Amino acid sequence: MDKEEERRLAALTPVISRTTVDLLRQVVGLEPAERIPEQALDTADRVLAEYGTDGLRILTMSLTGWAAVLIEQDAKLSGRTNEAVLDDIDLTCMEANAEG
């Protein structure tokens, strides 16, 4: 990453981080759970429209960071390895897409 790119991303990071937390507040506990992807896509579309691909990149980095931390916490609290937690997530995805 060059200095110009780093500066652009740094300028957007606070607002996109806030957007990430707002998205998580909207979807945690949302019922039915099938509405979660809709909320995520609405947020991604809004970020893309307002901040372009740099905004989407920061949104992805932010969500990935939160996911990694929570997977590590889940593993630690459940006495499983990180890989075991990820295997469970992978299995859930396969089951959800079983009918293709």
C-alpha angles and dihedrals in degrees: 000000000000125000094258092052091045090051093049093049093045090054092055098039098088095052094043091047088054089048090052093053090046090052091050090050088054097049106035105101093002113157129240092032089216087077091066095081090048091055091046092051092047089053093046091049091049092048091049092049095047103034107016125219092327088063091050091049091053091045089053093048091048095048092045091052092051092045093050093050093047093047089052091049092048090050093049095046094045095044092239131123121257087248092055091053090048090048089055090050090049091050091050090052092050091049092049090052097040093118091048 
